[in-house]
Amino acid sequence: MNFTEASLFWGFLLVYGVVMYVLSPKSKNANSFYKGADDHGNPVGQWSLTASIFISWIFAKSVTNAANLGAAYGVVGGLAYATYWLSIPVAGYVIYLIRTQTGAGSLQEFLTSRFGRLASLAFAAAILIRLYNEVWSNTAVVGGYFGLPGDWEYYAAAMLFTFFTLAYSLKGGLRSSIFTDVIQAVVFVFFVGAVLFLIVPANETSALLTTGEFRLNAGVDLLLVAGLQIFSYPFHDPVMTDRGFVNKEKTMLKSFVVAGLLGFVAVFVFSLVGVHAQLNGIAAGGNAPAAVGQSMGLAALFFMSVIMMTSAGSTLDSTFTSLAKSLAVDLPKLARRASEKLPSMRVGAVIMVVFSILGNLPMFAGTDILKATTISGTMVMGLAPVFLFYGFTRWSPWSFHLSFWTGLALGVLLAVGLIPSSWAIGDGAYAMLLGVNAYGFLICTAGFFLPLVLRRLAGRTLAAGEA
């Protein structure tokens, strides 16, 4: 980085951090800090909630992955990754049913009422691992625009970015997170438009939109994986699901549907950055946006860095607030019958500070962010039957555990390479992932229904014996 580049990039990072802190509102009570209400107790407005869901789920690592898949598979790769954003309407509709049919005020409360306290604890552990990974995986992407792993600039930028995000998150909690999400959504959309303004004229539009083949081994296998995982993946991400309980049911559902569709379009459009790289012979090198930005000059690279900072910031502040709520509000309710009174804001603030430090340790150790979505989505495949078929039971702890732990076991076996090759569907890069998710969904569903079937058969046997 020369002096001009350093001044531009570091200058924007400093301005971004100061502006976000100055503009973010300060929470004056726990209801505002943990639930996003204003000082008078009014819930989040529909369009603010929509913008917040939209941008907080567009992670820095996700848009990078979308572009990388566009470079590898053309528009098929972009469509495959964008399909994950259909998780948002799926989650919104399921949460709508849970709220209207059971009256639960959170997913943990719902799980406790249907499947027991141990089920909620297992679920809480899964989401805490997810949130922990969100810290380093987003700060590492931002650091990558300032230097390479191992360079002091890489770590300094990531930690400064963490500090700024933590500062305004401490100031207002969820209220501050949602408020800044609106600003970040506007900035994100503007700079994505600026990037497209540079990319589209450099290619034939027909070529941009037709590159790639709809074959199983050319990205369609990942598209099918995404189609399966949208029924499980969203439920272990409190960054999104926490927002399903901050407004009225119908308002929430509308926000989730609109945000999901907008997210699908935004992620697919950004994947065209990778398609541009493929068409022009630009080596993606694991970071297509940065490679394309460097090939097109300083302005394009700067635009890319702004996109990454805004998407990473919106996710990171949401991660901090979700961690605070999970550990300060939800877990104490599981450990004991806590009162409905929310804990002080200081408790949540301490949690944020601790995880801002611990959450960045994997970045210093060196990690691969590319697998974060597919592997974690596989490990929680057992959540799909729990949330899709809960209406078939009033109380069945074994249904949860047979489904959830089976999915987790399959995900771990896949991660360590112990799944038999016969499980693969096709011969593409994601053949094994597709096989595990397809067969795993069926196995987890069977596990969910097994206790219900046995109970029904036992009831009939008992009835026959009495007769």
N, C-alpha and C positions, 0 to 999 in steps of 0.2 A: 504494500500500500504506500503510494507516494503521499506527499503532504496534502495535496488537494483532495485526494480520496479519503484520507484519514480525517481531515477537517469535516468533510461532508457526512461521512458515516457516523463518526463519534459525535459530531455536532447534532445530528438528528436524534441519536439515542439520548443525549442529554436533554434536548428540547422536549422530546416525547415524554420522558420521565417526569420532568417538571410540570408540563402542561397537564398530564393525567392526574398528578397529585393535586394541583391547584383547582382543577375543575371538579374532581370527584367530591360528592357530598359526604359530610361527616355524620355518622350514626350517633344518635343521642340516647338510644335505648337498645336493649337486647333484641326486641322484635324487629327493629330495623336492621341490626347487624346480622342476625341469623336468618331472617325471613324476607328481607328486602323491602319491607313496608316503609312508608315515609314517616316523618315525625308524628303525624296524626293518626297513624295506624292504617292508612289507605294502602291497598295492595298495588302491585306493579301494573301499569297500564298495558293494554293488549299489544300495542305496537312496540313498546319498549321490551316487552317479554319476547316478542317475535324476533326482534333484532338481536337480543341477548342469546337466545337459543341458536339462532343462525350463526353468529360469529364465534360463540364460545365452543361450538362443536367443529369449527374449521381450524383444527390444530395446525401449528407450523409444520409438524412432521407429516401431517396428512396431505397438505397441498404439495409438499415435496414428493411424497410417495406417489401422488396422482400424476405429477409431471414425469417422474421416473417410469411409471407404468405406461404413460403415453409415449415415451421414448422407446420403450421395449416392445409394445404391442399396438401402437397407434391408438385410434379412437376406442378400440375394444378395451384396452387397458384403462383408459379414462372412464368409460362407462362402468367397468367393473368396480373401480374404486368409488365412483360417485354413487353407486347403488347402496353403499353403506349409509348414505344420508336418508334413505327411505326408512332407516331405523327410527327416525324422529317421529314421523306420523304413526308408525306402529306402536312406539312407546306411548305417544300421546293418547292413542285410542285405548290402549290397555289401562293406562293410569286413569283415564276418564271412567272406564267401567269399574275399576277398583274403588274409586272415590264415590261413585254414585250407587254402587251395589253393596259395598261393605262399610263405607263411611270412614275408612282408614285415612290418617293424616300424613302417612309416609309409607314407603315400601317396607321398612322394618316393622312398622306397626301392623301392616297387612300380613306379612309373613308370620309374625308371632301369633296372630289371631287364627291363622289357618294351619300352620305347620309347626308351631312351637318356638320357644326361645332359642333352642340350639340351632334351628334353621336360620334364625335371624343373625346369630353370632357368626355362622359360617358365611352367610351373605355379606356381613359387615367386613369380615376378613378379606373377602374377594375384592370388595370395592376399595378398601384401604391400599391393597397392593396396586390396584389400577391407578389410584390417585398418586401414590408414591412415584410410579413410573412417569406420570404426566409432568412432573417437575423437571427432571433432567432431560427428558426427550424433547421438550420445547426450548429450554434454555440452550441446549446443545446446537439446535438448528440456528438460533440467532448468533451464537458464537462463531458458527461456520462462515458467516459473512464478514468477519473481522480477521480471521486467521484459521490455520489448520490445527486439528487436535495436537496438542503438545506446545503450540505457540502461546506466549503469554497473552497476546491479543485475544485469542480464542476464549481463554478462561476469564480474562478481565471483562470482556463484553458480556459474557453469559452471566457473570456474577453481578455486574452493574445493572443489567436488565432485571435480574432477580430482585435486587435491592429496590429499584424503582417500583416494580409491581407489588412487592411486599408493602412498601410505604403507603400506597393509596388503598391497598386491601385492608391494612390495619386501621386506616382512617374511617372506613365506612362498611367493611364487611360485604355482605351480599348486596346491599343497597348500592354501594360504591361500584361493585363489580358490574351490576346491571346497567348503571348509568354510564360507565366508561365503555361498556360493550356497544352501546348505541354509537358513540363516537368512533370506536374502532371499526364497526361495521361500515360506516360511511367512508372512512379512510381506506379500508380494504377494497370496497367496491370501486372507488375512484382509481386506485392504483392498478387494480386488475384490468380496468378499462384502458389505462395508459399502456400497460404491457401489451394488451391485444392490439392497440393502435400501432404498436411497433411490429408485432408479429404477423398479423393478417396481411398487410400489404407486401410482406416479404415472401409470401407463398400464394399459390393458387388456392382459393377458398375450397374448391372441390377436392383438392389434394389433402388439405387439412382435415376435412370431414370424412374422407373415405379411406385414409391410410389404415391398414390393418385388415385382418381376416377373421371372420367369425368361425374359427375352428377351436376344438376343445384344447389343443395344445398351443394355441396362439392367444390365450387370455380369456377364453370363454370358461375355462375351468375356474379361474378366479371370480368371474362374474357369477357363476353358480354358487361358489363358496359364499360370496357376499349375500346372495339371495337367501341362503340358508341362515347365515349369521344375523341378519337383521331382526330375527325373532328372539335372539338371546343377547346379542352384543349390547344393546342400549341399556339393559336393565342393571348392568354392573358399573354404570357410569353416572355417579351422582351429580356431576357437572350438568347433565341434562335432566335427570329425574328429579332432582331437588326443585327444579323450576316447574315441575308438574303439580306442585302443591302450594304455589304462592298466589294463585288467583282463582276465580270461579271456574267451575269445571268446563263450561262451554267456551269461555274466553281462552282458557288454557288450551283446549283442543284445537281451536282455530289457529292459535299461535304456533302450535307444534306442526300442524299440517302445512301452513304457509312457510315456516322456517325450513322444514324438511325439503320441500320442493325447491325453494330458493338455494338451499345448500347443494342439492343435487346438480342444479344448473351451474352454480359457481365452481364447484369442484371439477365438473366435466370441462367447463370452459378453460380452467387453469391447466388442465391436463394437455391442452393444445400447445402449451409451452414445450412439453416433451415431444409432441408430434413434430413440432418445428425442428427440434434437435435431430430427430430421426431423418426428416426430409433433407436437412442441410448437412448431415454428416458430422454433427457436433457430439463429441463423446460426453455422455452424461456424467460418468464417473461417480455415480451414486447421489448426485445432486444436480439434477437437470436444470432447475431454475437458476442456480449460480452459474452453471456452465453456459447457458443461453445468455444470461446477463453479461457475462464477461465477453462473449463473442460479439455482442451488439453494442458494447461501449458502456461508459460510466453511467449514463442516464438509466439505461435498462437495468444494470446491476443494482443501482440505487433503488429503483422501483421495486425490484425483487426483495431487497432487504427491508423495505418499508412494509411490504405485504407480509413478510415473515414476522416482523416485530409486532404488527397489529394482531395477527392471528395467534401468535404465541402469547402475547400479553392477555388477550381475552380468555384464553384457555388457562393460563397460569393463575390469574386472579380468581377465576372460578374454581380452580383446584384448591387454592388456599382456603376459600370460603367453604367449600364442600368438606375439606378436611376438618375445619373448625366445627362445622355442624355435626359431622359424623362422630367425632371424638368427644365433643363437649355436650352434645344434645342427645344423639341417637344411642350411642353405646351405654351411657349411664342409665338410660331407660331399660336397656336389656339386662344390665347387671343387677339392677334392683328396681323396685317400683318407685321410681323417682317422681317427684311432683311435676305438674305441668308448667311450673315456673321455669323460664329459660335461665341458663347460667349467665354470669356476668360476661361482659364483652372481653374482659381481661383474660379469661380462660381461653377463649377462642384466639385471642391475639398471641398468647404464648405458644399455642399449637402451631399457628402460622409461622412464627419465627423458627421454631424447632425444625419444621419440615422444609423451610427454605434452605436450611443448612444440610440436613440429612438427605433431602431429595436430590441434591446436586452431586453427591458423592459418586454415583455411578458414572457421571460424565467425566470425572477425573480418572476413573478406572478404565474408561474406554468401553463403549457399548454400541450395539447395532440397533438403530431405531426402526429399521425397515420391518422387523417381525412383530412389532408391538401390537398392531391391529389384528393380524391373522391368528397369531398364537394365543393371545389373551381371549380373542373371540371364540377360539376352539375350546379353551379350558372352561368357559362358562356356558357351553352349549346346553348343559343340563338345566339352565334357567328357562329355556324356551317352553318346555312342557309345564313348568311350574306356573308361569304367567299366562300361557295360552289356555290351559285346561283347568285352572283352579276352580272353575264353576262346577266341575264334576264332584267336588268334595267339600264338605264343611270342615273336616278336621282329619288330617292324615300326615303326620310328621314323616312317616316312612316314605311317602310319595316324594317328598322333597329330597330326602337324603339319598334314595336310590337313583334319582335323576341327577341331582347336583354332583355327587361324588363320583358317579360313573363318568360324567362329562369331564370332570377335573382330571380323573385318572387317564382318560383317553388323551386329553391335551398334554399331560406330562409325558406320556409314552411317545406321543408324536414329537415332542420337543427333544427327547433324548434318543430318538431314532429306533424305537423298539416296536413300532407297528409293522406287521408283516407286509411285504411288498404286494401281496395279493389284494390288499385293501385299496390300492390305487385305482382311480377311475381315469382312464386315458393315459397319455404318456407325456403330458406337459409338465411345466415347472411346478404346478400346483395340483398335480394328479393325486398325490398322497393326501394333501390337505383337503381336497374335495371328497375323497373316499372316507376319511375319518369323520368329516362333518356330516356327510350323508348317512353313513351307517350309524354314526354316533347319535344322530338325532332320533333314529328309529329305536336304538337301544335305550336311550334315555327316556323316550316316551313310553316304552314297554316297562321300564323301571318305575315310572310315575304311576302307571295304571295297575301294576301288579298288586299292590296292597288293596286297592279298591276292588279288583276282581276276586282276590282271595276272601275279602270281607263279605262280598256278595255271595260267594259260594258257601262260605261258612254259615251265613244267615239262612240260606236255603236248606242246608243240611240240618241245621237246628230246627227249622220249621217243620221239615219232613219227619224228624225224630219225635217231635211233640205231637204230631198228628197220629 
